[in-house]
Amino acid sequence: MDSLLDSVKTTVARYAMFAPGQTVVVGVSGGPDSTALLHALAGLRVAWRMSLVAAHLHHGFRGEEADADARYVAELAERLEIPCRIERINVPAARCRLHLSAQEAARRARHDFLRRVAGEVGAERIALGHTRDDRIETILLNLFRGTGLEGLAGFPPVSLPIVRPLYAVSRAEVEAYCQAHDLQPRRDSSNLNLDYRRNRLRTELLPYLATYFNVKVGDAVLRMAGLVSADNEFLEERAAEALELISLARSAAEITLDATKLQALPPALQRRVLRQAVARIRGHLQEIGFDLLERVLEAAIEGETRQIDLPADGVESVHLRVDAGALRIYREAASVEWCPWQRMLEIPGRTEIVPAGIAVMAKIGPENGLEPEDRLVFRLESLTLPILARSWRPGDRIRPRGLGGSKKLQDLFTDRKVPAAERGRVPILVDAGGEGRILAVVGLQADETALPARSLRAGAPAGELLVLRTEKLGCDPPSAG
């Protein structure tokens, strides 16, 4: 039990992770590592004079199991008297939209969530529960992908605002700590799925290497990582100096390099300079592999005109263009293709429209005191149930009140200045289970059969009504249902 706390204290002091008076967001999945981290920091917060905020992201995978994870985190934080932020995001939809693996889409969503929470609560640090074992696994996975020195060094203990207090703690120490404090963390069933390379490495390859090659294989991997890290840091510093020397022009959205000077650099620096330039414009180096860098360097050396488009990232893309002895790296708006989605409304009931970030509450019956600003109201007799919420399709048209005809949704989006990249989020409500007419473009336009505001203010209309009210999806723990 004491070994984990001692290790955390040593690691935090060695790498100056926290300063007195800081607020720290702790990423908590509910698993053993993050549970132990939150509990340990809770016991140290008074002595270290820091404030903690627990943050948990429900990824939209694993159904009831994930709902239970969120409830566990909320209960743990309440027991430790730590404020808790819990949010649900449709990672499967983001994965489809951005063409990412499930694990990469979840990782990006999680980091975006933690950074946003940190900004909202004024936190200076984000603490993650990555352990010594995670480091070993990450280094080996990088090795099998054909990584350079940076990948062999593994992830660092500090990459502000992210810190990793369990950096030197083993998974066995985490389990012992949880058992000693009766924490009973959650167990992610996906960790047993050997289709994931990390799980197979953890359960099959590492035990094999320890049995037949080196009983202390983990120590050997981390010793190599320490040596590589020092070399990598030195070369990165030299590359940063070279980047400054060969830059012809720089701005927040563009860097232009002298291609002749780039090819004159030692090969060990050429790729590093190019990687650093891309990282400055793109913000990260995900999906920037060896082959792509080689294509750029080959074009620069041969002096040919060539443009290489990097994988789109959200609503922006980055391009590399070699032309007339200059290598231009620049960012511009990207066209984002949204995956079609649809969801039948629960009537009566509450339906979460996760791609749009809203929930729709449906109620049948007369209602007094209506506030029309956040509601759509229809006479039930004018509708054909059920009602489908779906994404926009080219050719969709709606009949607004007073127009005397129909209007293309594409024209509506243009008139309302809805960016093309955002149009796939806007819910379209269609009766007859999606086969009827468009009742509303939520937040923008209602069909002519919707009861106008003036009739609602005059009193409750006769007959049964369908009342649809929208609200933004919040950060409360999801219910068991």
N, C-alpha and C positions, 0 to 999 in steps of 0.2 A: 504493500500500500504506500509506504513512504518513498519507494524508489521512483514512482511516477512524479510525486510532488517535488522531490529533490531534483529530478531531471528537468522539470518545467522551470524551477527557480534558476537552475544553472543556465539553461538555454536562453531564457528571457534576459538574464543579466549579460551573458556573453554577447548577444546580438543586439542589446539595447532595444528590445521590442516595444516596451511601454515606457511612458513617462508619467509621473504623478499628475492626477487630475484629468487624464484622458478618458474618453468614452470609447468602448470597444464593442463592436458588433461581432457576435460569435455565431458562425454558421453551424447549425445543429440539425442533422438529419434524423436523429433519434437512435442511430447505431452506436456501438460501443465507443468508438474513438471520439466522436463529437460529444457524446453524453459525458464521458470522463473529462473531456476538456472543459465543458461548461461547469461541471461540478467542482473541478479543481480551481478554476478561476474564481468561482463564487466564494470559495474559502479563502482566497488570497486578495480579494478586491478591497477589503478594508485596509490591510497592511500596505497595499500598493496604491491606495487612494484612486481607484478607477471605477468607472460606472460601466455596467454591462447591459447589453441588449441582445437577447436571443433572436435568431432569425431562421425560419424554416420555410423552404419552398416545396410545395406539393407539385410534382412534375406532370400530373395527369396520367401517370402510368400506375399499374398494379392495383387499381380499384380500391376495395375496402382495406387492403393491407396498407396502402399509402394514407388513407383516411385515418387509420389507427396510429400510424407514425406521427401524423400532425397532432392528434389528440395527446399522445404521449409527450411530445415536446412541450405543448401548452401546459400540461399538468406538471411536468418537471420544472419548467420556468416558474410557475406559480408557487411551487413548493420551495424553490430557492429564492423567491421574492425578486425575480428578474423580469423586467418588461419583455414581452414577446411579440414578435411580428411574424405572422403566418400568412402566406399568400399562395394562391393556386394559379398555375400557368399551364396552358395547353402546349406542352412541349412536343407531342406528336404532330400538331399542326405546324409548329415552327420547324420541326425536322423536315417535314414535307416541303415547306415553302423554301427553305434554304438548302435543301439537298444534302443534309448532314446525317451522320450516324446517330442512333438514339443516344449514345453516351456523350458524343460531342455536343449535340443540341442541348442535352440536359446540363452539361458543364457550362456552356455559354449562358443559358438562362439563369443558372444558379449564381454565377459571378455577376451578371448584370443586376440581379435582384439584390445581392448583398451590397454592391456598390451604391445602388439607389437608396437602400435603407440607411446605409452609412451617411449619405448626403442628407437625408431627411432628419436624422437624429443628431447630426453634427458629430459623428464619430471620426476619430483620427486613425483608427486601426480596425482591420477585419481579421479576426482570428479563425484559422481553419484547423481541423483535427487531423492533418496528415502526419503519419507516423514514420518511424524508421523503416518499417516493412514496406510502406507505400513508396518510399524512396528507392528501395532495392528493386521493387517490381517495375517502377517507372523507368529506371535506368536500363534494365534488361529489355523491356519493351522497345525503348528507343534504339537500343543496340540492334535488335532484330529488324528494325525498320531501316537500318543503314544510316544512323545519325552521325553528326559530327561531334566535335568536342563539347558543344553546349548541351546536347542531349545526353552525353555520357556523364556530364556533371550532375544531372538530375535537377530537380527543382530546388531553389534556394530557401534558407530559413526565413529570409525577409525579402519581400518585393513590394515595397510600400504601395498602398496601405495594407497589403496582406502580410500577416505574420503566422508562423507555424510553431506554437509553443511545444508541441509533441514531437518535434523534429528528431530528437534522440531517443524517444520512447518506443519500445517494442510493442507489438500487438499483444504479446503475453502479459506485459506489464499493465496494459489497458484492461485486459480481462480480469486480472487479479484485483485491480483497483475497483472495477465495477462490482465484483463479487464482495469485496470487503465493505463497500458502502451500500450494498443491496440496491443497486441502481436498476437492474433488470432492463437493460437497453433492448431496443427493437432489433430484429434480425431480418435483413432484406433477403427475400427468397431468391432474387436474381443473382445474388452472390454465389449460388450453387449451380448456376447455369454455365456449363463448360463451353458453350458457344462463344462466350466472351473470353478473349485471349488472356486478360489479366487473371480471371478465375482459374483458367487452366494452368497458367504459369505458377500461381500460388499453390494450387492443390496437387499438381503433378510434377512440373519441371523442377521447382526449387527443392522439394524433398528428394528427387532423383539426384540432383547435383550434390546435395549435402551427403547423400549415401555413397555415391560412387566417385566423387571428385574432390570435394573439400567440405568437411563438416562445418566449417565456418565460412561458407560461400558468401553469406551476407556481409560479413566483415570485409572479405576480399573485394566485393563489389563497391562498398562504400569507401574503402581505402583508395581504390582506383579513381573513384569520383572526386575525392579530395584533391588528388594530384592533378587530374584533368581540369578541375575547376580553376586552379591557380594559373595554369597555362592559358586557359580560355579567357580569363579575365585580362591577362597581359595582352593577348592578341586583339581583344575587343577594344582596348584602349588605343592600340596602334591604328586600328581600323577607323575609329572615331576621328583621330587626327588626320588620317588620309582623306576621309570624307570631306572634311572642312577644306582641305587643300585643292581637291579636284571639283568642287561644286562651282558651277557657273552661275546658278541662280537658285534661290530658295524662298519658299513661302509656305503657309500652312497647308496648301493644297497641291504643291508641286515642288519637285527638286529636279534640276537639270545638271547632269554630270558631264565632264569632259571625257568622252569615250576613249580618246587616245591615252590620256593620263591613267584612266582606269586599267587599261590593258597593260600599261607599263608597271603596274604594281606587282609585287610577288603574288603568286597564285593563292597563298594562304590568306592574303588580305583582300583579293578581288571579290570573292564571294561574301566576305564579311562586310565590306563596304556596301555592296549591293543590298545585302540583307538589312543593314542599318538604314539605308535610304528608303527601302520599301516600308520598314517598320515605322519610320517617322511619318510617312504619308498615310499608310493603311491603319496604323495603330497596333498591329500584331503581325505575326508571321505564320499563322495557321494556314495550312495547305500550300505553303511556299517550300517546295522540295528541291532536291539537288538537280533534277532534270530541267526544271523551269529556269533555275539560275544559269545552268550551262547553256541553254538556248539563248538567253540574253547576252551572256558573255561572248558566245560564238558570233552573234550578230555584230556586237561592238568591235570584235577583233577583225572580222571580215569587212567591216565598213558598209554592210548592206542595210537597206531600209527595211525595218521589220517592226511590227507592233504585236505585243503579247498582252492579252487581257487576263488579269488575275481573276480568280473565282469571286463572284459577286458577294458582297458582305452587307446584308441589310438593305438599305436604300441607296448605297453608294458602291461604286466599283473603282478599281485602280488599274491603270494601264501603264505599260512600259513601251516606249517608242524609241527606237534607235534610228537616227537620221542625221546625215551631214556631220558626222563626228561628235554628235551629242546624244546622250541617253536621258530621255525625259521620263520622269515618273510622276504621274498626276492622277488626281481623284476627280470623279464626276458622278452625277446622279445615275443610278442604275435602274433598269426596268425590273421590277419584282413581279414574278408570277406567283399568284396565290393559288393554293390548292382549293378546288371547290369544296364546300362544306354545306351541310344542311342539318336541321334539327327540328323535329315536330314539337310544337308547343303543348305543354301540359295544361289542359283547360278543364276545370280550374286547377291552379297550381303555379309552381315557380320553375322556370326553365333557364338554366345557365347557357348563355351563348358565348362560350369561351373565346373563339376567334375575334369576337367584337368587344370582349371585355365587359359585357353587360349581362344582366339577368332580366327576364321578362316575367312579371307576375300577372296572371290572368284570373279574372273574377267574373262570374255571371250573376246578374241580378241588378235591380235598381240600386242606385247609390246617390246619396245627397252630398252636397258640399264638395263636389269634384273640383280639383285643381287641374285645368286642362293642359297646363304647361308641360307636365311630365306624363301625360296619359293619352292614349288613343281610345276612343269610345265609338262603338258601332251598335246599331240595333241588331240583336241576335238573328232576327228574322231575315235580315238582308245578307247573311253570311251562309257559306257552306263549310261546315267543319269537317275535318280538322284543319288547323292552320300550320303551315310550314315556314320556318325561318331558314333562309339560305343565303348563299353569297350571290352577288350580282352576276348576271349572264349577258353577253352582248345581245342586243336586240330587245332587252326588257323595256317595257313602257308602262307608265302610270297615268291615270286620269285625275289630275288635280281639280279641286272644286273651282268653278268659275272659268276654267280654260276652254270648255266646250270641245274638248278633244283630248288626245293623249300626248304624252311627252316622253322622249327617249331618256332613259336613266343616264346614259352617257352625257346628254346635254345638261341634265340636272346636275350631275357631278361637276361639269365644267362651269356652270353658272354659279354654283356654290363654292367653287375653288377647292374641291376635294382632290388632293394629289392622287395621281394614278396609282402610286404605291399603296395608298390607303383604301382604295375603293373596294378591295376584296374583303375588308373588315366590316363594311356597313351591312347590317342585316336587312334583308328584303322579306317582308311578310306576305305570304300568298295563301289564299283560302283554297278549299277543295283539295287539301293535302298536297298543294303545290301545283295543281292542275288548273286552278281558277285564276282570278285576277289578282294583281298586286294591290294589297291593302295599304301598304306603307313602305317607305324607305326610311327606316327608323332614324329619327333625329333630323330629317331633311324635308320629307313630304308625305302627306297622307292622301289616300284615295278620296274621291268626291263623296263616297258613302259614309265617311267618318263624320260624326256629329260635330258641327262647328262650335267654337268656344262660346259664342254668344248664346246658343241654345242651352249649353250646360250651365252658364251663369244664371239663366232665367229660371232654372229649376230642373229637377230630375225629369227627363223625358218619359213618356209612357212606354210600357212594355219592357221586356227583359233586355238588358244591355250586356255586351261583352266589353269589359274594361281591361285594357292592357297598360300596365305601368312598367317603366324601365328604371333600372338602377345600375350603377357601376358595380362590378364585382369588387368586393372589399377584401380585407386581409384577415378576417376572422377564421378560426379553425373550421375546416369543412365538417359537416355533420356526418354521422355514421351512415346515412342513407346515400 
